Amino acid sequence: MNSKRLLANCTLLSLSSLLLLATWAQSRQEALSGKLIRLHVLAESDSEEDQAKKLCARDAVLALLTPELEGVKSREEAETVIRRLTPAISLAAEKAAGTQAAVQLSREYYPTRRYGTFSLPAGQYFSLRVTLGQGLGHNWWCVVYPPLCAQSAQESLAGAAILSEEDARLLAEDGESYVFRFRLLELWGELREKLEG
């Protein structure tokens, strides 16, 4: 009888700990996602040509937005700038890719993603989505605000003034505990996505 009670208590304690960790991870992801706008470029198809066009569209969008977002101090301010530039973003992507480009600014679910020197946990993020043609090909992701797209390959998160020191440390940390928390957050997010339909 005591062993059953002990097992029940251990199970309850484990579940409680798991829920606390999931709550912590979700609150960190939500706080972080409130500071970022991600860029999501979807290619027309997986052909070599369409994948190359996707990268041309990405470069054109970043060339347009990077100087416009310089000096912007908040995600909300960046959102205002991007909404104002939506027609120009579409035109720049279309011109670079030689195909129709649909531009949308909305919330979107992302899995955990590693970008060279940093990682972002899974969850809902504000997203600038550029769809080339029917958007049936592989996509490309980065962070357009703060401007981390170029930094992912070259620089550290230290240059992103919008992120707190704690946020930057969390994202850049390669330790197992952070990887576990990101994976836990990803599983939690997938479960929420399925339950919410």
Backbone as a chain_set.jsonl record, in Angstrom:
{"seq": "MNSKRLLANCTLLSLSSLLLLATWAQSRQEALSGKLIRLHVLAESDSEEDQAKKLCARDAVLALLTPELEGVKSREEAETVIRRLTPAISLAAEKAAGTQAAVQLSREYYPTRRYGTFSLPAGQYFSLRVTLGQGLGHNWWCVVYPPLCAQSAQESLAGAAILSEEDARLLAEDGESYVFRFRLLELWGELREKLEG", "coords": {"N": [[0.82, -1.201, 0.0], [1.92, 1.279, 0.831], [3.955, 1.553, -1.079], [2.506, 1.95, -3.423], [1.312, 4.368, -2.853], [3.603, 5.983, -2.599], [4.595, 5.788, -5.225], [2.496, 7.055, -6.583], [2.697, 9.627, -5.476], [5.285, 10.35, -6.347], [4.865, 10.325, -9.099], [2.969, 12.371, -9.329], [4.511, 14.518, -8.379], [6.497, 14.576, -10.361], [4.953, 15.195, -12.645], [3.999, 17.69, -11.861], [6.393, 19.143, -11.718], [7.161, 19.015, -14.397], [5.067, 20.46, -15.594], [5.502, 22.983, -14.413], [8.003, 23.589, -15.522], [7.301, 23.648, -18.236], [5.528, 25.803, -18.197], [7.282, 27.873, -17.442], [9.01, 27.827, -19.687], [7.225, 28.429, -21.747], [6.371, 31.012, -20.991], [8.788, 32.411, -21.218], [9.266, 32.115, -23.971], [7.026, 33.468, -25.023], [7.481, 36.051, -24.04], [9.842, 36.641, -25.352], [9.026, 36.352, -28.05], [7.384, 38.521, -28.29], [9.082, 40.57, -28.815], [10.181, 40.258, -31.291], [10.203, 40.107, -34.924], [9.776, 37.769, -37.309], [11.118, 36.62, -40.427], [9.785, 34.938, -43.146], [10.235, 33.206, -45.957], [8.768, 31.684, -48.645], [9.388, 29.398, -51.195], [8.446, 29.045, -54.676], [8.627, 26.4, -55.68], [10.491, 23.308, -55.209], [12.463, 23.223, -57.077], [15.772, 23.789, -58.394], [16.039, 26.282, -59.603], [13.802, 27.747, -58.599], [14.396, 27.696, -55.882], [16.715, 29.217, -55.864], [15.623, 31.64, -56.7], [14.086, 32.218, -54.494], [16.035, 32.917, -52.605], [17.016, 35.196, -53.822], [14.765, 36.838, -53.625], [14.599, 37.009, -50.835], [17.008, 38.418, -50.29], [16.406, 40.847, -51.56], [14.203, 41.75, -50.07], [15.38, 42.039, -47.532], [17.317, 43.969, -48.168], [15.687, 46.132, -48.678], [14.288, 46.453, -46.207], [16.209, 46.591, -44.089], [17.617, 49.187, -43.901], [15.353, 50.751, -43.411], [14.423, 49.874, -40.973], [16.357, 50.6, -39.253], [17.278, 52.08, -36.262], [14.772, 51.743, -35.161], [12.874, 51.116, -32.254], [11.132, 49.26, -31.076], [9.081, 46.262, -31.344], [6.49, 46.858, -32.117], [6.759, 49.351, -33.351], [8.398, 48.562, -35.47], [6.611, 46.86, -36.764], [4.715, 48.731, -37.691], [6.279, 50.141, -39.557], [6.844, 48.062, -41.372], [4.249, 47.335, -42.208], [3.531, 49.689, -43.56], [5.309, 49.509, -45.648], [4.525, 47.271, -47.057], [3.426, 47.035, -49.803], [5.741, 47.797, -51.251], [7.539, 45.85, -50.403], [6.416, 43.539, -51.481], [6.638, 44.183, -54.221], [9.456, 44.404, -54.473], [10.248, 41.76, -53.895], [8.915, 40.389, -55.965], [10.158, 41.502, -58.234], [12.818, 40.688, -57.844], [12.571, 37.883, -57.813], [11.156, 37.322, -60.079], [8.564, 36.453, -60.199], [5.158, 36.218, -58.983], [4.513, 37.64, -55.777], [3.213, 37.224, -52.608], [2.552, 39.059, -49.714], [2.375, 38.921, -46.237], [1.597, 39.909, -42.958], [1.518, 38.547, -39.935], [0.66, 36.422, -37.084], [2.495, 33.418, -36.603], [3.224, 29.937, -36.353], [6.333, 28.601, -35.381], [8.812, 26.039, -35.475], [11.421, 24.986, -33.135], [14.406, 26.609, -33.922], [17.681, 26.716, -35.169], [20.159, 29.133, -35.722], [22.998, 29.357, -36.7], [24.813, 31.063, -34.65], [22.913, 31.264, -32.65], [19.756, 30.179, -31.168], [16.2, 29.873, -31.566], [13.33, 29.357, -29.599], [10.567, 27.073, -30.138], [7.28, 28.18, -31.115], [4.612, 30.67, -31.256], [5.114, 33.418, -33.327], [5.355, 36.829, -34.364], [5.2, 37.437, -37.767], [6.664, 38.165, -40.907], [5.616, 37.153, -43.821], [6.55, 36.006, -46.929], [5.365, 34.853, -49.821], [6.199, 33.141, -52.634], [4.819, 32.778, -55.776], [2.893, 29.862, -55.715], [3.948, 28.978, -53.387], [4.97, 26.387, -52.704], [7.406, 25.259, -52.238], [10.493, 24.566, -50.371], [11.228, 26.56, -47.478], [12.625, 29.646, -46.122], [13.927, 30.996, -43.159], [14.371, 33.666, -40.823], [15.264, 36.345, -38.571], [13.846, 39.381, -38.885], [13.432, 41.652, -37.419], [14.632, 42.308, -34.221], [17.351, 43.192, -36.453], [18.574, 40.347, -37.208], [19.149, 38.652, -39.261], [21.48, 38.937, -40.932], [23.294, 38.772, -38.908], [23.084, 36.151, -38.058], [24.825, 34.604, -39.518], [27.248, 35.882, -39.198], [27.68, 37.577, -36.897], [27.353, 38.042, -33.298], [24.633, 37.846, -30.921], [24.906, 40.091, -29.464], [24.785, 42.549, -30.7], [22.134, 43.119, -31.022], [20.225, 45.335, -29.812], [17.629, 45.446, -28.836], [17.117, 43.108, -27.488], [17.229, 41.797, -24.235], [19.972, 41.299, -21.949], [19.664, 38.86, -20.685], [17.856, 37.545, -22.44], [19.478, 37.353, -24.752], [21.554, 35.754, -23.729], [20.126, 33.407, -23.15], [19.289, 32.613, -25.716], [21.717, 32.211, -27.006], [22.892, 30.225, -25.604], [24.335, 27.018, -25.453], [24.125, 24.924, -23.794], [22.984, 21.773, -22.387], [20.657, 21.938, -20.775], [19.218, 24.122, -21.774], [18.73, 23.301, -24.393], [17.097, 21.106, -23.83], [14.932, 22.452, -22.609], [14.051, 24.033, -24.763], [13.277, 21.966, -26.499], [11.27, 20.799, -24.984], [9.52, 22.952, -24.925], [8.94, 23.066, -27.647], [7.552, 20.617, -28.032], [5.399, 21.121, -26.315], [4.269, 23.339, -27.619], [3.533, 22.135, -30.069], [1.585, 20.368, -29.155], [-0.309, 22.227, -28.16], [-0.955, 23.515, -30.589], [-2.248, 21.424, -31.979], [-4.425, 20.918, -30.261], [-5.749, 23.365, -30.385], [-6.574, 23.382, -32.938]], "CA": [[0.0, 0.0, 0.0], [2.796, 2.444, 0.893], [4.701, 1.682, -2.336], [1.573, 2.537, -4.39], [1.164, 5.785, -2.492], [4.869, 6.611, -2.943], [4.628, 5.881, -6.685], [1.532, 8.094, -6.959], [3.285, 10.92, -5.086], [6.408, 10.622, -7.257], [4.277, 10.643, -10.404], [2.371, 13.695, -9.193], [5.612, 15.466, -8.27], [7.117, 14.66, -11.693], [4.033, 15.933, -13.515], [3.989, 19.092, -11.413], [7.669, 19.736, -12.148], [7.098, 19.149, -15.848], [4.162, 21.573, -15.883], [6.19, 24.227, -14.04], [9.033, 23.835, -16.518], [6.609, 24.032, -19.469], [5.008, 27.151, -17.975], [8.432, 28.768, -17.52], [9.49, 27.881, -21.068], [6.222, 29.137, -22.552], [6.385, 32.443, -20.667], [10.023, 32.962, -21.807], [9.07, 32.19, -25.42], [6.058, 34.532, -25.307], [8.144, 37.34, -23.798], [10.793, 36.816, -26.444], [8.319, 36.531, -29.328], [6.814, 39.865, -28.292], [10.119, 41.527, -29.195], [10.739, 39.879, -32.584], [9.424, 39.843, -36.133], [10.531, 36.816, -38.113], [10.93, 36.654, -41.879], [9.524, 33.589, -43.659], [10.127, 33.275, -47.414], [8.42, 30.381, -49.204], [9.693, 29.292, -52.623], [7.398, 28.516, -55.57], [8.769, 24.941, -55.698], [11.806, 22.865, -54.757], [13.429, 23.191, -58.174], [16.958, 24.614, -58.126], [15.762, 27.645, -60.057], [12.89, 28.41, -57.66], [15.103, 27.884, -54.614], [17.607, 30.367, -56.072], [14.765, 32.829, -56.735], [13.7, 32.481, -53.103], [17.149, 33.627, -51.966], [17.053, 36.544, -54.423], [13.666, 37.583, -53.005], [15.043, 37.274, -49.46], [18.004, 39.491, -50.316], [15.736, 42.1, -51.93], [13.386, 42.17, -48.927], [16.297, 42.509, -46.496], [17.931, 45.218, -48.631], [14.673, 47.174, -48.512], [13.884, 46.654, -44.817], [17.296, 46.859, -43.142], [17.782, 50.623, -43.596], [14.089, 51.304, -42.914], [14.246, 49.47, -39.574], [17.461, 51.13, -38.464], [16.837, 53.047, -35.263], [13.47, 51.362, -34.605], [13.107, 50.725, -30.864], [10.198, 48.254, -30.556], [8.423, 45.422, -32.34], [5.306, 47.578, -32.597], [7.232, 50.365, -34.291], [8.847, 47.813, -36.652], [5.395, 46.41, -37.437], [4.16, 49.892, -38.395], [7.134, 50.387, -40.723], [6.662, 46.96, -42.326], [2.904, 47.458, -42.808], [3.592, 50.797, -44.514], [6.13, 49.109, -46.789], [4.064, 45.997, -47.627], [3.431, 47.029, -51.273], [7.128, 47.861, -51.732], [8.137, 44.543, -50.119], [5.9, 42.643, -52.511], [7.235, 44.578, -55.493], [10.88, 44.051, -54.441], [10.338, 40.296, -53.987], [8.504, 40.006, -57.321], [11.195, 41.928, -59.171], [14.005, 39.854, -57.627], [12.293, 36.474, -58.095], [10.53, 37.174, -61.382], [7.283, 35.767, -60.038], [4.232, 36.891, -58.065], [4.858, 37.503, -54.357], [2.187, 37.657, -51.657], [3.175, 39.459, -48.443], [1.415, 38.903, -45.133], [2.164, 40.164, -41.637], [0.591, 37.932, -38.976], [1.297, 35.471, -36.171], [2.737, 32.143, -37.264], [3.931, 28.983, -35.507], [7.649, 28.168, -35.839], [9.487, 25.058, -34.617], [12.719, 25.436, -32.656], [15.261, 26.825, -35.099], [19.052, 27.16, -34.894], [20.7, 30.073, -36.699], [24.44, 29.54, -36.512], [25.287, 31.422, -33.311], [21.833, 31.31, -31.667], [18.553, 29.387, -31.421], [14.925, 30.427, -31.099], [12.437, 28.27, -29.212], [9.319, 26.905, -30.877], [6.142, 28.942, -30.623], [3.978, 31.664, -32.113], [5.886, 34.65, -33.504], [4.892, 37.764, -35.373], [5.953, 36.994, -38.922], [6.519, 38.732, -42.241], [5.617, 35.974, -44.689], [6.622, 36.321, -48.351], [5.09, 33.618, -50.552], [6.47, 33.267, -54.064], [3.911, 31.909, -56.532], [2.009, 29.077, -54.849], [4.633, 28.728, -52.109], [4.997, 24.947, -52.441], [8.777, 24.801, -52.031], [11.108, 24.762, -49.057], [11.225, 27.962, -47.068], [13.805, 30.227, -45.471], [13.517, 31.764, -41.987], [15.34, 34.403, -40.014], [14.635, 37.38, -37.763], [14.015, 40.656, -39.583], [13.511, 42.668, -36.375], [15.772, 43.121, -34.595], [17.975, 42.658, -37.66], [19.479, 39.244, -36.9], [19.376, 37.809, -40.446], [22.901, 38.996, -41.282], [24.057, 38.379, -37.736], [23.059, 34.703, -37.851], [25.984, 34.009, -40.15], [28.484, 36.625, -38.992], [27.878, 38.266, -35.633], [26.648, 37.494, -32.145], [23.4, 38.537, -30.545], [25.229, 41.286, -28.68], [24.434, 43.739, -31.458], [20.683, 43.307, -31.049], [19.959, 46.14, -28.618], [16.257, 45.233, -28.366], [17.094, 41.94, -26.622], [17.888, 41.96, -22.946], [21.149, 40.448, -21.783], [19.155, 37.525, -20.344], [17.343, 36.952, -23.677], [20.624, 37.014, -25.601], [22.242, 34.623, -23.107], [19.282, 32.232, -23.32], [19.295, 32.199, -27.118], [23.047, 31.812, -27.433], [23.362, 29.141, -24.752], [24.348, 25.701, -26.076], [24.075, 23.91, -22.748], [21.932, 20.761, -22.509], [19.405, 22.324, -20.123], [18.485, 25.006, -22.664], [18.257, 22.471, -25.498], [15.973, 20.355, -23.291], [13.798, 23.36, -22.422], [13.542, 24.37, -26.09], [12.579, 20.782, -27.024], [10.046, 20.708, -24.199], [8.664, 24.016, -25.428], [8.49, 22.67, -28.982], [6.517, 19.596, -27.845], [4.256, 21.814, -25.722], [3.67, 24.136, -28.694], [2.878, 21.233, -31.019], [0.364, 19.887, -28.506], [-1.266, 23.347, -28.16], [-1.407, 23.726, -31.973], [-3.206, 20.353, -32.291], [-5.631, 21.099, -29.469], [-6.439, 24.573, -30.824], [-7.101, 23.118, -34.266]], "C": [[0.86, 1.26, 0.0], [3.558, 2.65, -0.408], [3.806, 2.279, -3.423], [1.402, 4.032, -4.132], [2.432, 6.555, -2.852], [4.981, 6.805, -4.458], [3.679, 6.979, -7.171], [2.081, 9.48, -6.637], [4.438, 11.31, -6.006], [5.896, 11.017, -8.639], [3.684, 12.041, -10.388], [3.452, 14.776, -9.125], [6.291, 15.652, -9.63], [6.246, 15.461, -12.652], [3.993, 17.41, -13.148], [5.262, 19.806, -11.859], [7.676, 19.978, -13.646], [6.198, 20.31, -16.253], [4.785, 22.917, -15.526], [7.26, 24.59, -15.067], [8.405, 24.278, -17.839], [6.058, 25.454, -19.354], [6.128, 28.172, -18.062], [8.865, 28.95, -18.969], [8.514, 28.658, -21.946], [6.244, 30.634, -22.256], [7.642, 33.112, -21.231], [9.858, 33.127, -23.315], [8.123, 33.321, -25.773], [6.675, 35.916, -25.089], [9.121, 37.647, -24.923], [10.08, 37.102, -27.758], [7.673, 37.911, -29.418], [7.803, 40.937, -28.715], [10.606, 41.338, -30.631], [9.712, 39.902, -33.713], [10.294, 38.935, -36.993], [10.197, 36.988, -39.588], [10.827, 35.218, -42.365], [9.294, 33.72, -45.16], [9.891, 31.867, -47.937], [8.658, 30.392, -50.709], [8.493, 28.74, -53.384], [7.426, 26.989, -55.568], [10.151, 24.585, -55.162], [12.815, 22.754, -55.897], [14.616, 24.089, -57.819], [16.707, 26.07, -58.47], [14.879, 28.396, -59.054], [13.534, 28.618, -56.29], [16.081, 29.062, -54.712], [16.812, 31.667, -56.086], [14.324, 33.223, -55.327], [14.783, 33.293, -52.404], [17.307, 35.033, -52.532], [15.962, 37.419, -53.8], [14.024, 37.945, -51.57], [16.004, 38.453, -49.425], [17.366, 40.839, -50.626], [14.906, 42.641, -50.766], [14.283, 42.727, -47.819], [16.965, 43.82, -46.889], [16.967, 46.386, -48.474], [14.437, 47.489, -47.033], [15.01, 47.076, -43.871], [17.489, 48.353, -42.878], [16.511, 51.258, -43.022], [13.881, 51.002, -41.435], [15.375, 49.953, -38.67], [16.934, 52.206, -37.506], [15.475, 52.751, -34.661], [13.698, 50.739, -33.233], [12.167, 49.655, -30.31], [9.602, 47.444, -31.695], [7.22, 46.138, -32.932], [5.69, 48.642, -33.625], [7.704, 49.7, -35.588], [7.65, 47.317, -37.461], [4.766, 47.539, -38.247], [4.951, 50.179, -39.665], [6.89, 49.313, -41.784], [5.289, 47.035, -42.986], [2.884, 48.574, -43.86], [4.312, 50.383, -45.794], [5.652, 47.826, -47.49], [4.007, 46.008, -49.151], [4.845, 47.045, -51.858], [7.851, 46.531, -51.509], [7.71, 43.545, -51.189], [6.545, 42.916, -53.859], [8.714, 44.188, -55.555], [11.073, 42.542, -54.59], [9.98, 39.817, -55.389], [9.582, 40.333, -58.345], [12.42, 41.021, -59.061], [13.778, 38.407, -58.054], [11.679, 36.25, -59.478], [9.224, 36.404, -61.335], [6.431, 36.532, -59.031], [4.631, 36.616, -56.612], [3.718, 38.059, -53.508], [2.878, 37.933, -50.322], [2.094, 39.541, -47.38], [2.166, 39.129, -43.833], [1.163, 39.644, -40.614], [1.372, 37.025, -38.029], [1.375, 34.116, -36.869], [3.505, 31.239, -36.306], [5.25, 28.59, -36.165], [8.159, 27.062, -34.923], [10.777, 25.671, -34.063], [13.653, 25.517, -33.852], [16.622, 27.335, -34.653], [19.544, 28.014, -36.045], [22.178, 30.304, -36.425], [24.819, 29.801, -35.071], [24.183, 31.461, -32.256], [20.664, 30.428, -32.096], [17.337, 30.151, -30.941], [14.007, 29.271, -30.748], [11.182, 28.236, -30.068], [8.236, 27.786, -30.28], [5.584, 29.885, -31.665], [4.844, 32.92, -32.133], [5.172, 35.541, -34.5], [5.788, 37.539, -36.576], [5.618, 37.791, -40.173], [6.701, 37.556, -43.19], [5.559, 36.428, -46.141], [6.478, 35.0, -49.104], [5.273, 33.869, -52.04], [5.601, 32.264, -54.823], [2.967, 31.199, -55.589], [2.665, 28.709, -53.522], [4.716, 27.267, -51.733], [6.396, 24.401, -52.152], [9.265, 25.013, -50.615], [11.232, 26.25, -48.765], [12.546, 28.368, -46.446], [13.306, 31.116, -44.343], [14.685, 32.546, -41.431], [14.566, 35.412, -39.161], [14.921, 38.717, -38.429], [14.07, 41.822, -38.591], [13.609, 41.992, -35.017], [16.534, 42.446, -35.735], [19.028, 41.591, -37.36], [19.766, 38.373, -38.116], [20.847, 37.787, -40.825], [23.739, 38.503, -40.119], [24.113, 36.872, -37.567], [24.29, 34.044, -38.441], [27.286, 34.663, -39.716], [28.708, 37.105, -37.565], [27.142, 37.578, -34.498], [25.39, 38.304, -31.882], [23.671, 39.84, -29.798], [24.824, 42.563, -29.392], [22.95, 44.037, -31.477], [20.246, 44.016, -29.775], [18.571, 45.892, -28.036], [16.17, 44.052, -27.391], [17.815, 42.248, -25.318], [19.104, 41.041, -22.897], [20.725, 39.015, -21.482], [18.613, 36.814, -21.576], [18.489, 36.488, -24.562], [21.37, 35.807, -25.053], [21.449, 33.339, -23.296], [19.368, 31.714, -24.751], [20.641, 31.658, -27.551], [23.57, 30.606, -26.662], [23.253, 27.801, -25.474], [24.248, 24.584, -25.053], [22.869, 22.991, -22.897], [20.613, 21.208, -21.886], [18.576, 23.227, -21.025], [17.93, 24.24, -23.859], [17.034, 21.68, -25.046], [14.743, 21.246, -23.138], [13.197, 23.769, -23.756], [12.754, 23.194, -26.666], [11.261, 20.601, -26.286], [9.046, 21.75, -24.689], [8.108, 23.668, -26.805], [7.371, 21.625, -28.883], [5.24, 20.215, -27.281], [3.528, 22.623, -26.787], [2.945, 23.279, -29.708], [1.569, 20.707, -30.439], [-0.699, 20.985, -28.496], [-1.819, 23.593, -29.556], [-2.465, 22.694, -32.349], [-4.514, 20.545, -31.542], [-6.458, 22.321, -29.917], [-6.957, 24.465, -32.254], [-6.315, 23.735, -35.351]], "O": [[0.577, 2.204, -0.737], [3.791, 3.789, -0.811], [4.289, 3.037, -4.264], [1.354, 4.843, -5.057], [2.344, 7.672, -3.362], [5.412, 7.861, -4.921], [4.025, 7.746, -8.069], [1.943, 10.405, -7.438], [4.555, 12.471, -6.4], [6.428, 11.93, -9.271], [3.874, 12.81, -11.33], [3.317, 15.83, -9.747], [6.622, 16.777, -10.003], [6.748, 16.31, -13.388], [3.957, 18.276, -14.023], [5.21, 20.944, -12.324], [8.141, 21.018, -14.113], [6.536, 21.064, -17.165], [4.614, 23.89, -16.261], [7.407, 25.755, -15.437], [8.919, 25.186, -18.493], [6.118, 26.222, -20.314], [5.962, 29.223, -18.682], [9.063, 30.074, -19.431], [8.929, 29.452, -22.79], [6.146, 31.444, -23.178], [7.579, 34.257, -21.677], [10.255, 34.146, -23.879], [8.377, 34.063, -26.722], [6.421, 36.841, -25.861], [9.211, 38.784, -25.387], [10.484, 37.996, -28.5], [7.443, 38.413, -30.518], [7.418, 42.083, -28.95], [11.362, 42.167, -31.138], [8.513, 39.738, -33.486], [11.414, 39.296, -37.358], [9.112, 37.452, -39.94], [11.67, 34.381, -42.041], [8.284, 34.276, -45.591], [10.698, 30.966, -47.709], [8.187, 31.286, -51.413], [7.638, 28.06, -52.817], [6.38, 26.349, -55.465], [10.893, 25.459, -54.713], [13.915, 22.239, -55.695], [14.479, 25.032, -57.04], [17.103, 26.976, -57.736], [15.168, 29.539, -58.7], [13.248, 29.606, -55.614], [16.251, 29.813, -53.751], [17.263, 32.68, -55.552], [14.205, 34.406, -55.009], [14.48, 34.25, -51.691], [17.687, 35.957, -51.813], [16.195, 38.586, -53.486], [13.777, 39.07, -51.135], [15.837, 39.376, -48.628], [17.731, 41.854, -50.034], [14.905, 43.844, -50.505], [13.978, 43.767, -47.235], [17.161, 44.692, -46.042], [17.385, 47.504, -48.171], [14.391, 48.658, -46.647], [14.773, 47.848, -42.942], [17.52, 48.753, -41.714], [16.591, 52.2, -42.234], [13.24, 51.776, -40.724], [15.345, 49.734, -37.459], [16.229, 53.126, -37.919], [15.057, 53.443, -33.733], [14.608, 49.927, -33.061], [12.372, 49.183, -29.192], [9.611, 47.867, -32.852], [6.962, 46.029, -34.131], [5.018, 48.805, -34.643], [7.444, 50.209, -36.677], [7.669, 47.349, -38.691], [4.329, 47.318, -39.376], [4.371, 50.43, -40.721], [6.747, 49.63, -42.965], [5.172, 46.822, -44.193], [2.287, 48.416, -44.925], [3.974, 50.842, -46.885], [6.309, 47.351, -48.416], [4.501, 45.063, -49.765], [5.11, 46.374, -52.855], [8.679, 46.129, -52.327], [8.531, 42.805, -51.732], [6.951, 41.989, -54.559], [9.176, 43.694, -56.584], [11.955, 42.095, -55.324], [10.652, 38.947, -55.943], [9.878, 39.522, -59.223], [12.996, 40.631, -60.077], [14.682, 37.77, -58.595], [11.679, 35.13, -59.989], [8.827, 35.777, -62.317], [6.936, 37.395, -58.312], [5.035, 35.506, -56.266], [3.311, 39.21, -53.668], [3.691, 37.133, -49.86], [1.041, 40.146, -47.586], [3.256, 38.591, -43.639], [0.09, 40.221, -40.44], [2.588, 36.879, -38.154], [0.476, 33.718, -37.61], [4.339, 31.712, -35.535], [5.289, 28.283, -37.356], [7.962, 27.135, -33.71], [11.176, 26.758, -34.481], [13.69, 24.615, -34.69], [16.712, 28.269, -33.857], [19.366, 27.659, -37.211], [22.551, 31.377, -35.952], [25.119, 28.862, -34.334], [24.475, 31.67, -31.078], [20.593, 29.988, -33.244], [17.424, 30.973, -30.029], [13.907, 28.306, -31.506], [10.785, 29.245, -30.651], [8.265, 28.103, -29.091], [6.028, 29.897, -32.813], [5.254, 33.422, -31.086], [4.463, 35.054, -35.381], [7.008, 37.458, -36.431], [4.452, 38.059, -40.466], [7.803, 37.03, -43.342], [4.64, 37.144, -46.54], [7.354, 34.138, -49.037], [4.589, 34.705, -52.63], [5.639, 31.063, -54.555], [2.313, 31.832, -54.76], [2.001, 28.183, -52.629], [4.55, 26.925, -50.562], [6.553, 23.217, -51.856], [8.559, 25.562, -49.769], [11.326, 27.08, -49.67], [13.455, 27.556, -46.269], [12.376, 31.901, -44.532], [15.84, 32.14, -41.553], [13.343, 35.325, -39.051], [16.072, 39.142, -38.531], [14.676, 42.854, -38.876], [12.752, 41.175, -34.682], [16.375, 41.245, -35.954], [20.219, 41.889, -37.27], [20.558, 37.435, -38.016], [21.41, 36.71, -41.021], [24.783, 37.883, -40.322], [25.072, 36.351, -36.998], [24.756, 33.03, -37.922], [28.344, 34.049, -39.855], [29.834, 37.042, -37.072], [26.388, 36.631, -34.724], [25.127, 39.312, -32.537], [22.744, 40.607, -29.535], [24.545, 43.567, -28.737], [22.548, 45.116, -31.911], [19.933, 43.37, -28.775], [18.364, 46.112, -26.842], [15.259, 43.996, -26.564], [18.873, 42.878, -25.306], [19.24, 40.124, -23.707], [21.345, 38.066, -21.961], [18.864, 35.623, -21.763], [18.477, 35.365, -25.066], [21.777, 34.931, -25.815], [22.03, 32.29, -23.574], [19.504, 30.51, -24.971], [20.707, 30.745, -28.374], [24.59, 30.029, -27.036], [22.208, 27.479, -26.04], [24.284, 23.409, -25.418], [21.85, 23.383, -23.465], [19.549, 20.889, -22.418], [17.35, 23.113, -21.045], [16.805, 24.486, -24.294], [16.048, 21.585, -25.776], [13.637, 20.843, -23.495], [11.976, 23.848, -23.886], [11.689, 23.388, -27.253], [10.244, 20.283, -26.901], [7.861, 21.455, -24.848], [6.944, 23.943, -27.097], [6.357, 21.737, -29.572], [4.136, 19.879, -27.711], [2.299, 22.596, -26.852], [1.862, 23.643, -30.167], [0.565, 20.611, -31.145], [-1.864, 20.716, -28.788], [-3.013, 23.852, -29.71], [-3.47, 23.039, -32.969], [-5.591, 20.36, -32.109], [-7.687, 22.317, -29.842], [-7.683, 25.339, -32.728], [-6.658, 23.586, -36.524]]}, "num_chains": 1, "name": "protein.A"}
